[in-house]
Amino acid sequence: MPVLPGAEPYRHEGGEVGVLLCHGFTGSPQSLRPWAEHHAAHGLTVSVPLLPGHGTRWEDMQVTGWQDWYAEVNRELRLMSERCSRVFVGGLSMGGALALRLAARHGERVAGVVVVNPANRVNGLSAYALPVARHLVRTTKGIASDIARGGSAELGYDRVPLHAAHSLRVFLRRLDGELPQVTQPLLLLRSARDHVVPAADAARVLSRVSSLDVTGIVLEQSYHVATLDHDADRIFEESLAFMGRLAPSVGKEGTAAVG
């Protein structure tokens, strides 16, 4: 199936510091593109891969699972590590969870982690029914575009395939056990009002990681897809400053053409 217009992966060749950004469940790189372009404009090498089964139609996602999504970002990290001297990873929602697993499994290859409203579990009583319900019902209502800002929309599916939701639940439970292996500097940004991922998920992440350099920021004006919401500029600026503190060459290689 052709990729939906706007959902294409994003790549920019910049300097020796790279950032790999991971989009969320049922979403696409569109939700992270302004963030990616901001960092590209400040000289970073940036990659936002399109996860398997995403950016086309929900039926394609129904036959994928967490192993496919993680394999894609893991491959991108390896490629970026060959190109860059330092690599940061980040993500939104499930993308934040994928970024945390990259940090847990790759150690010093990851210089730091930036997550926005990271998912830690599939919430609600219905989550416990997923192992059975996925064989009886194919989809449930979508979760895209939880955004406070008028006129802003996320390009994501309007249905959630339950086989994929079950796989996400399995992944998040696995990741929870791996969070103590995350030792890198961590910047976590959480929306005060999030209708998709509750505040308890961010609190759980902060309580489980072993990072000593941890910064938590509450975004007061945004909902779940904060990267397209009122606090987007703050996310961009805080994450760039975080990376600049850890890799002083960030922002000093000149303004790059974005594309």
C-alpha positions as CSV (number, residue, x, y, z in Angstrom):
1,M,0.0,0.0,0.0
2,P,1.2,3.5,-0.8
3,V,2.2,5.7,2.2
4,L,-0.3,8.4,3.1
5,P,0.8,11.9,2.0
6,G,2.6,13.4,5.0
7,A,3.4,10.1,6.7
8,E,6.7,9.5,4.9
9,P,9.9,8.9,6.9
10,Y,12.1,11.9,7.5
11,R,15.9,12.0,7.2
12,H,18.3,14.8,7.2
13,E,22.1,14.6,6.9
14,G,23.7,17.1,9.3
15,G,26.6,17.1,11.6
16,E,28.3,14.4,13.8
17,V,25.6,14.5,16.4
18,G,22.5,12.6,15.5
19,V,19.0,12.2,16.9
20,L,16.6,9.3,16.2
21,L,13.0,10.1,16.8
22,C,10.3,7.4,17.1
23,H,6.6,8.1,16.4
24,G,3.6,6.6,18.3
25,F,1.2,3.7,18.0
26,T,-1.1,4.1,15.0
27,G,0.7,7.4,14.2
28,S,3.4,8.4,11.7
29,P,6.5,10.6,11.3
30,Q,4.1,13.5,10.6
31,S,3.6,14.0,14.4
32,L,7.3,14.5,14.9
33,R,8.3,16.3,11.7
34,P,8.3,19.9,13.2
35,W,10.5,18.6,16.0
36,A,12.8,16.8,13.5
37,E,13.0,19.9,11.3
38,H,13.9,22.1,14.2
39,H,16.9,19.9,15.1
40,A,17.9,19.6,11.5
41,A,17.9,23.4,11.2
42,H,20.4,23.5,14.1
43,G,22.9,21.2,12.3
44,L,21.9,17.7,13.7
45,T,21.6,14.6,11.7
46,V,18.0,13.5,12.1
47,S,16.0,10.3,11.3
48,V,12.3,9.7,11.9
49,P,11.6,6.2,10.5
50,L,8.1,5.0,9.5
51,L,7.3,2.0,11.6
52,P,6.0,-1.1,9.8
53,G,2.3,-1.2,9.4
54,H,1.9,2.5,10.0
55,G,1.2,5.3,7.6
56,T,-0.9,3.3,5.2
57,R,-4.1,1.7,6.5
58,W,-4.9,0.0,9.7
59,E,-5.2,-3.4,8.1
60,D,-1.5,-3.3,7.4
61,M,-0.8,-2.8,11.1
62,Q,-3.0,-5.7,12.1
63,V,-0.3,-8.1,10.8
64,T,2.7,-6.4,12.5
65,G,3.9,-6.5,16.1
66,W,6.3,-4.9,18.5
67,Q,9.2,-6.9,17.2
68,D,8.7,-5.3,13.8
69,W,8.5,-1.8,15.2
70,Y,11.5,-2.2,17.4
71,A,13.5,-3.8,14.7
72,E,13.0,-0.7,12.5
73,V,14.3,1.8,15.1
74,N,17.1,-0.6,16.1
75,R,18.2,-0.7,12.5
76,E,18.1,3.1,12.2
77,L,20.1,3.4,15.4
78,R,22.8,1.2,14.0
79,L,23.0,3.1,10.8
80,M,23.1,6.5,12.6
81,S,25.8,5.2,14.9
82,E,28.0,4.5,11.9
83,R,27.4,8.0,10.6
84,C,27.5,10.1,13.9
85,S,29.9,10.3,16.8
86,R,27.1,10.8,19.3
87,V,23.4,9.7,19.0
88,F,20.4,10.7,21.0
89,V,17.1,8.9,20.9
90,G,13.6,10.2,21.5
91,G,10.0,9.6,20.9
92,L,6.3,10.3,21.6
93,S,4.1,7.8,23.4
94,M,4.9,4.3,22.2
95,G,7.8,6.0,20.4
96,G,9.1,7.0,23.8
97,A,8.9,3.4,24.9
98,L,10.9,2.3,21.9
99,A,13.5,5.0,22.6
100,L,13.8,3.8,26.2
101,R,14.4,0.2,25.0
102,L,17.1,1.3,22.6
103,A,18.8,3.0,25.6
104,A,18.4,0.0,27.8
105,R,19.9,-2.4,25.2
106,H,22.6,-0.2,23.6
107,G,24.2,1.4,26.6
108,E,27.0,3.9,25.6
109,R,25.9,3.9,22.0
110,V,23.0,6.1,23.1
111,A,24.1,9.5,24.5
112,G,20.8,10.5,26.0
113,V,17.0,10.0,25.9
114,V,14.2,12.5,25.3
115,V,10.6,11.2,25.7
116,V,7.3,13.0,25.4
117,N,4.3,11.3,27.2
118,P,5.9,7.9,27.1
119,A,3.7,4.9,27.4
120,N,4.3,2.3,30.1
121,R,1.3,0.1,29.8
122,V,-2.0,-0.3,27.9
123,N,-4.4,1.2,30.3
124,G,-8.1,0.4,31.2
125,L,-9.9,-2.8,32.0
126,S,-10.3,-3.6,28.4
127,A,-6.5,-4.2,28.2
128,Y,-6.9,-7.4,30.3
129,A,-9.4,-8.7,27.7
130,L,-7.1,-8.1,24.7
131,P,-5.7,-11.7,24.6
132,V,-9.2,-13.0,23.9
133,A,-11.0,-9.9,22.4
134,R,-8.5,-9.6,19.6
135,H,-9.8,-12.9,18.2
136,L,-13.4,-11.7,18.3
137,V,-13.2,-8.0,17.4
138,R,-10.7,-6.7,14.8
139,T,-10.6,-3.0,15.9
140,T,-11.6,-0.4,18.4
141,K,-11.9,3.4,18.0
142,G,-8.7,5.3,17.3
143,I,-6.6,7.4,19.6
144,A,-5.1,9.9,17.1
145,S,-5.2,13.7,17.4
146,D,-5.5,14.2,21.1
147,I,-4.4,17.9,20.7
148,A,-5.6,21.0,22.4
149,R,-4.5,23.4,19.8
150,G,-7.2,24.3,17.3
151,G,-6.4,23.6,13.6
152,S,-3.7,21.0,14.4
153,A,-4.2,17.4,13.6
154,E,-2.2,14.2,13.8
155,L,-2.0,11.9,10.8
156,G,-3.0,8.5,12.3
157,Y,-5.4,5.7,12.0
158,D,-9.0,6.2,13.0
159,R,-9.1,2.5,14.2
160,V,-6.9,0.6,16.5
161,P,-6.2,-3.0,15.3
162,L,-6.5,-5.3,18.4
163,H,-3.8,-7.7,17.4
164,A,-1.4,-4.8,17.3
165,A,-2.7,-3.5,20.6
166,H,-2.1,-6.8,22.2
167,S,1.4,-6.8,20.9
168,L,1.9,-3.3,22.3
169,R,0.8,-4.5,25.7
170,V,3.2,-7.4,25.6
171,F,6.0,-5.0,24.6
172,L,5.3,-2.5,27.4
173,R,5.3,-5.2,30.0
174,R,8.7,-6.5,28.7
175,L,10.1,-2.9,28.6
176,D,9.0,-2.3,32.2
177,G,11.4,-5.0,33.3
178,E,14.2,-3.5,31.2
179,L,13.9,0.1,32.5
180,P,16.5,-0.3,35.2
181,Q,19.0,-0.8,32.4
182,V,18.4,2.8,31.3
183,T,21.4,4.7,32.7
184,Q,21.7,7.6,30.2
185,P,20.7,11.2,30.9
186,L,16.9,11.4,30.5
187,L,14.6,14.3,29.7
188,L,10.9,13.4,30.2
189,L,8.2,15.9,29.2
190,R,4.6,15.1,30.2
191,S,1.4,16.8,29.4
192,A,-0.7,17.9,32.4
193,R,-3.8,16.8,30.5
194,D,-3.4,13.7,28.4
195,H,-6.4,11.6,27.3
196,V,-4.3,8.7,26.0
197,V,-1.5,8.1,28.4
198,P,-2.1,8.8,32.1
199,A,0.5,10.6,34.3
200,A,1.1,7.4,36.1
201,D,3.0,6.0,33.1
202,A,5.6,8.8,33.2
203,A,5.9,8.5,37.0
204,R,6.5,4.7,36.5
205,V,9.2,5.4,34.0
206,L,10.9,7.9,36.3
207,S,10.8,5.5,39.2
208,R,12.2,2.5,37.3
209,V,15.1,3.9,35.3
210,S,18.6,4.0,36.8
211,S,19.6,7.3,35.2
212,L,21.2,9.8,37.6
213,D,20.8,12.8,35.3
214,V,17.0,13.1,35.0
215,T,14.9,16.2,34.1
216,G,11.1,16.1,34.3
217,I,9.0,18.9,32.7
218,V,5.2,19.3,32.8
219,L,3.6,20.7,29.7
220,E,0.6,22.8,31.0
221,Q,-1.1,23.6,27.7
222,S,-1.0,20.4,25.6
223,Y,-2.8,17.1,25.3
224,H,-1.2,13.8,24.3
225,V,0.3,14.8,20.9
226,A,2.3,17.6,22.5
227,T,4.7,17.8,19.6
228,L,1.9,19.3,17.5
229,D,0.3,21.3,20.4
230,H,0.8,24.6,22.2
231,D,3.9,23.4,24.0
232,A,5.7,22.1,20.8
233,D,8.2,25.0,20.8
234,R,9.1,24.3,24.4
235,I,9.7,20.6,23.6
236,F,12.0,21.6,20.7
237,E,14.0,24.1,22.7
238,E,14.3,22.0,25.9
239,S,15.4,18.9,23.9
240,L,18.0,20.9,21.9
241,A,19.3,22.5,25.1
242,F,19.5,19.0,26.7
243,M,21.5,17.6,23.8
244,G,23.7,20.7,23.7
245,R,24.6,20.3,27.4
246,L,25.7,16.7,26.7
247,A,27.2,17.3,23.3
248,P,28.5,20.9,23.2
249,S,28.9,20.9,19.4
250,V,25.1,20.9,19.0
251,G,23.9,24.1,17.4
252,K,27.4,25.2,16.5
253,E,27.8,23.7,13.1
254,G,25.8,26.3,11.4
255,T,22.2,26.5,10.2
256,A,21.5,23.7,7.8
257,A,19.1,23.5,5.0
258,V,16.1,21.4,5.9
259,G,14.8,18.7,3.6
